């Protein structure tokens, strides 16, 4: 029997370009790279997730199970 399980999901998005992201998870806007990094790593600790840089001025926080 094959079941469905949620193995990972996006908890938050941090971006410098609001035009590149929309809905689905909370979005945090940063004015520069340094602010984006600091916000991502703070959220990573608070949400018990992992930060991933998607290389387009956007980072995501993902929960892995």
Secondary structure, 3 states (H helix, E strand, C coil): CCCCCCCEEEEEEEECCHHHCCCCCEEEECCCHHHHHHHHHHHHHHHCCEEEECCCCEEEEEEEC
